[in-house]
Amino acid sequence: MDEESDIFPTGQLINQYHDHGHNFTPDGWSPIPASVRPLREAHEPSRHTSSWKRAYIPGLVKHRLRLLVAVAVAVIMFCFSLSDTALHTSPASPWAKETTEDKETIVPTLELKVERLVQKHRVDLNRSLVGALSPWQTASAWVTSRQIIPDFAPRLGAILGALAKGEVTQANINTAGTQLKLTLELEGQQMVVFKPMFYERSTFLALAGKLGRDRHNAEIASFHLSRILNIRRVPLAVGRLLNLRGEVIPVATQSLMETFYVKDGRDCFYGACRHCTELSGVCTNQKLLEGVVILWLPPEITLSKVRHPWRLDFKTAILNNSHKTYCDVLRRLDVYRRHRFLLLDIMDTAVFDFLTGNNDRHHVEFTNDTDTGMLVMLDNGKSFGNPYYDEVAILAPLQDCCMLRMSTWNSLQLLRDGVLSRVLKEVLRSDPIHPVLIDSHFLALDRRLKKVFQELDTCVQTTGLDNVLVDDGL
């Protein structure tokens, strides 16, 4: 007998279970709910018929109410899904094509994208060059008025390997800019820049992103990101571990040697730059100094420099003297009329800098030999500083002009839904100082890419897709 029969009197127990839709027999009560037994009892008159009705009808009502609620919820969710699809499949939203695909189709498609992009961009630093050209001659031949590296570059691994392992034949100070760096000459008379490591991978700098020293790993990540984005205008960069005593000091110039010192048993130097002092020097860790080697552009490539048109003081000065939109004003400036792709290059650079968090591009440097000269994205050391802060102001060129290359747009489309971070993470595994970035930076890339699409969506809704995407014929 149930425990409750020991607690309640029999009459009280009968009333209790009649009220809750249970059956009672002369021998006791049945725990089977009345709602399970109505068909038999409907044809067998019983003195408990009224009790059965009182129990069954409310149960039926409750059951139907639950069914109605479930149907209502399903209808509401279906309506929401329709509205969401309508929002993303609007004719003005060209990236909506993937949102209507079945999830089972999307997942394999994403995996296939990742696999193909990784295969395309992964490099093997142990690869040997075949042919008469040296690594430096090969890299020099790649440079044109519109690119530093071609889209298909199977020899890239061999060139990066030469940068990472090549013999240092001379080491000298580098006085350009505000940051400590060295000018090295590698075997074969190739000049490179070496930027030493100042920060651990997990060091997050101030929100502005432009504070602090250059981050050597940012140069490496920026180079490979530019390849993946198909904006191939970043100089080649690769990580390297230098043995100062074995590789640098024996071939150092006198001016560089004068900046060497020993601290806590470690070899250190402070070089020569605007802010370089003994207090700002760098030291070896277990006799090695980690850093990045950046390949110089060919000597025949000359760069012109103008102030970045979206620096606040520059923009304010121009707008104070014009009633036109800022982008229209820029189009009429001589430098942008003579270099017809420069403004589009700035749009690409804005997307690139926003993804990397680089708010330190004060000038625009571009090849000046033809009207199709490219904007070269130098000095990316302020990138990848704080993965938890997105400086949307970097996208000001895109917001003001609402235009972007069709080729850049197509590249961004391929990298949605987490593809960008996964591909870059795999490509960076081959670098000698792997891991180049910590996971939070990869997450930031995907988050920022979504914000780029949000800005583009606003432009499309405002001016139309045909006015946003530009086919420059390249």
N, C-alpha and C positions, 0 to 999 in steps of 0.2 A: 504493500500500500504506500501511496505517496506520502512524503513527509508531512504535507499540509493536512492530511486527514488526521494526524495526531494532534494538530493544533486547533482546528476549527471543528465545531459540532457538525453532525451530519447535515441537518437542515441548512445551515449556513453554507456548507460546501456545495449543496445542490444549487442553491440560488446563485452562488458565485459562478459556477461553471455554466449554468443556463445563460447567465448574462454575458458570458464571453464566448458563446457559440460552441459549447461542448455538449456531448450526449450523456445522458444519465440513464442507467438501467436499474431494474429492481435489485440487481446484485451489486450495484455500485456505479461508479462513473467511468465513462470511457474517455481516455485522453485523446481520441481521434477527433479533430474539429468537425463540427457539424457541416461546415462548408464542403467537406470531402464526401459526405454521405447524403446529399439532398435527393438524388434520383430515386433511391430505394424508398426513402421516407415519403417522397411526394405521392407514391401510390399506396402507401400503407397508413391509413388514418391513425393518428396517435393523439393522446391527450396532451402531448407536448408540441402539437403543430404550431400553435401561436408562439411558443418559445423558439421553435426552429426558425420561423419567419423573422422574429426579432433578431435572431443571430445571423441568418443568412443574408437578408436584404442589406443590412449595413455593410457586411463583408463584401457583397457584390458591388455596392456603391463605391466602397473604398478601392476595390480592384479596378473598377472602371475609371475612377478619378486618377489613380496612379498611371493607368494607360494613357489617359488624356494628357496628363502632365508630361509623360515621356515623349508623346508625339509632339506636344508643343515645344519642348526643349529641342527635339530633333529639327523641327521646322525652323526655329530661331537660329540654330547653329548653321543650318543649310543656307539660310538667308545671309548670315554673316560671311560664309564662305563665298557666296555669289558676289556680295559687295566687295569683298577683298579681291576677288578675281577681276571684277570690273575695274577696280582702281588700278590694278597692275597690268591689265591688258588693254588699257585705253590706247587708242591709236597714237596718243601723244607720248606714250611710255614705251619706247622701242625695246627696252630690255625685258618687257613682260613676257616674251616668248617662252621663257623657261618656267614661268610660274604656273602654267596650265598643264605642264607635263605630269604624268603619273609619277608618284614618288618612287615606285619600283624602277622606273626608267631613268629618273634623275640620278639616283645613287650610282649605278654603273657608269653613267655618262660622266659624272664627276671623277670617279676613279680613273676612267680612261683619260680624261683631261690631265689629271695629275701625272699619270704614268707617262704620257707622251711629252708633256712639258719638262718633266724631270729628265727624261732621256735626251731631250734636245739640249738642255742647258747644263747638265752635269758635266764636270771636267775631270780629266785624269792627269794629275801633275807628273806622273811617271811616264807619260807618253813621250816618245822620241819623234823628232821632226824627220821627215823624209824629203830629200831634195837638196838643192844647192843653197837655198836661202837659210840664213841664220834666224834664230827666234826674233831678233830685233828687226831684221829686214822684213820678215813676214808681218810683224805688227805694224811697221811703218807703211807697208804697201796696203794695209787695210784702210788707212785713214783717207777719207774723201771729204768733200765739202759738206756732206750730210751725215757722216758717221765716223766713229772711232773704231768700231768693230763690226764686221758683217753679221747678218742674221744667222748665217750658217758658218760656224768657225770651229771645225774639228781640230785645228791646231792650237786652239787656245790653251788647252791643258799643258802642252809642251812649253809655251811661252810663260805661263804662270809658274811652271816648275823651274824654269831658268831664272825667273825673278826671285823665287824662294830659296834657290840653292846655289845660284851662280857666284863665282869667286869675286870678292870685293877687291878691286885694284887701286882704288883711291877713296878717301873719306874726307869730307870738308864741311865747314859750317854752311848754313843756309840762312841768309839774313832776310829773306822775303817774309812779309807778314808779321804777325804777332806771336806765332806759335813756334815752339822748339822743334826743329827737324834737322836732318842731315842731308847733304847731297852726296850720293855714292856713285861711283863709277864701277860697273860690273864688267866682267871679262867680255871683250868684244867692243869696248868703248861705248857702252850704253849707259846713259845717265838716268838715275832714278832718285826719287825722294824717299827718305825713310822717316816715318813719324813714330816715335816711341809710345809705349803704353803708359798712360797716367792713371787710369781708373780700372777697377775690377768690373767684370761684366754686370754685376748686380747693383752698381752705383747709379742712383737716380739723381739727376741734377734738378735745378730750380725749374719752376713751371715754364718760364719763358723759353727754355730750351737752348738759348744762345749763350748762356753763361758757362763759365768753366773753360777747360782746355779741350783741345781736339781729342776725339775718341778714335783710336786707331782702328778698332773693329768696325766703326761706322763707315769708314772708307771702303772696307771690304764688302760689307753688306750692301752698300749703295751701288757699287759696281755691278754686282750680280743682280740686284733688283732692276737696274736700268736695262739689263739684257732681257729679263723676264717681261718687263713692261714694253719692250721693243722701242725704248727711247735710248738708243745706243750711243750716248754722247758723254759717257763718264770714263775717264782714263782707267786703264787696267790696274788692278790692285790685288795684292795677295799678302797673307800674313807671313811673317818670318821671325825666327829666333836668331839674334845676332850674338856671337861671342865677341865681346869688346876686345878682350886681350888677344884673342887668336885671329880675328878678322878685321877689326877696325884700327886699333892702336898701331899695328905695324905699318899701315898705309895712310895714317892720318896726317893731314897738313899741320904745320906748326900752329896756325890760328886755332885749329880744333883742339890740338893737344893742350893748349894753354887753358882750356876749360875743363879738363879732366881733373878729378880728385877722388880720394878714397874715403868712404864713410861706412863705419861699422864693418870693415873688411870687404866692402863691395865697391866695385868700380862704378864711378858716376861721371857725368858731364852735364854742362848746362848750355853749351853752344852759344849762339849769337842770334838774338832776335830783339824785338822791341821791349819785351818784358822778361828777357832771360837774365837770371842772376844765379849765383850759387845756391840760393834758397829754392830756386825753381827747377833744379836739376833732376835728372832721372838716374836710377841706379839699377844694376843687374840683380837678378834673382837666381841664385845658384849658378852664377857666372854667365847667365844669358839675359839678354834684353829683348823682350817681346815688342813687336811693332808691325807696321805695314809698309810694304814697298810699293810705290806708285810709279808707273812707267811714264817718263816724259813723252810729250808729243814730239813728232819729228821736227827737226830744226827749221824746216821750210814752212811750217805752219805758224803763222803770226796771228795774234789775237788782239782785237780791239776791245776796249772796256768802256761801258757807260753805266751811269748810276741806275740801279734797279728802278723802273718806273713806278713801282708800287711801294717804295719807301715813303713813309708818311710825309716827310718834309718836301720831297720832290712832287708828290701828288698834290699837296696843298698849294704849292707855288703855281702849278699849272692851272688848277681849277679856279684860282683867284683871278685869273686873266682870261677866262673863257666861260661862255654860257652853254657850251655843248657838253655832251656826255664825255666822261673821261676817256673811254675807249676811242671815240671819234676824234678826240684831240690828239691822242697818240698816233693814230693812223696818219695824221697830217704832218707829224714831225719828220724831219728829213731822214733821220737814221732808220725809221721804220718804212719809209717810202723806198729807200735804196735797198733795203734788205727785206724782201717781201715775205720771208718765212720767219722773221725774228719774233713777231708778235705771237704767232702760233707756237714757236719754241718756248716762249714765256708761259703759255698756257700749259704745255707739257710739263715744264719745270715746276709750275705751281702745284700740279697734281703730285709730281714726284716728291717735292719738298714736304707737302702735307703728309704724305704717307710715311715719310721718314722722320717727321717732326723737326725739320731743319728750318729755323726762322732766322738764319744768319746769312742769307744771300743778299749782300748789300749792293753788289754790282752784277752786271750782265756782261759776260765775256764771250765773244763770238769771232769766228773766222771771217776775215774782212776781204778775202780775195775775190769773191763773186757775190752776185745778188742773192744766191741761194745758200750763203754761208750759214753754219749752224751755231747755235748757242751751246758752248761747251760747259758742262756742269762740273766745275772744279770745286775743290775744298768742301767736301761733304762731312768733315769731321765733327760738326755740331749736330749731326743726325743721331737718332736713336738715343736720346738723352732721357726722356721721361715717358714711359709707355702708358702712363695713366692720365696723360693730359693731351688734348687735341687742340692745336692752335688753328682754329678755323680761319683766322685772318690771313693765313698763308694762301688760302684759296681766293683772295680778293681779285686777282686777275680773271679768274673764271667767273666770279660773281658779276664783275663789271662788264665784261665783254660777251659772256654767254656764247663762247665758241670753243670748239675742240676739234683736233684732227680726227678724221674718220678712222685712220689707222690706230690712233691711240685709243679711241673708243672701242674698236674691235678687240684690242689687246685687253682692256679692262674687263670687257664682257667675259672673256675666257677665264678670268681670275676671280670671279665671284664665288660666293658660297664656300669660302675657306680654301679655295684652290691656291690663292696667292701665298698664304703662309706656309702651306704644306710643300709647295714647290721650292720656295726659297730655303726652307729649312733643310730639305734634302740636298739642294745644290751646295749649300755652305758646308756640308759635312766633309767635303774634300779639302777644305782649307787646312794648312798646317797648324793653325792655332784654334782649330775647332774645340769647343763650341764658340762660334763667333757671336751669337746673340743668345740671350735667355728667352724662355718661352713667352714671357709677358710682352716682348716686342713683336713676336709673331701674331699674338692675339690683337695687338694694337693695329697692325697692318690691315687685318680683315675688318676691324671696326671702322677704321678711317676710310677704307675703300667704300663702305656703305654710305658714309657721309659724302663722299665724292659723288656718288650716284644721286643722293638727295639733292645736291646742288644742281646737278645736271637736269634732274627731273623738274626742278623749279624753272630752269631756263627753258626747257622744252614746253612746259605749260604756258610760259609767258610769250615766247617768240616762235615756237614751232620747231619741230625736229630739223627741218631742212635749213633753218637759219642757225642752228647750233652746230651741226656737224659739217666740217669743211673737208672736201676732197681736194688736197693740194697737188694731186698727181704724182706724188712721190711713192 
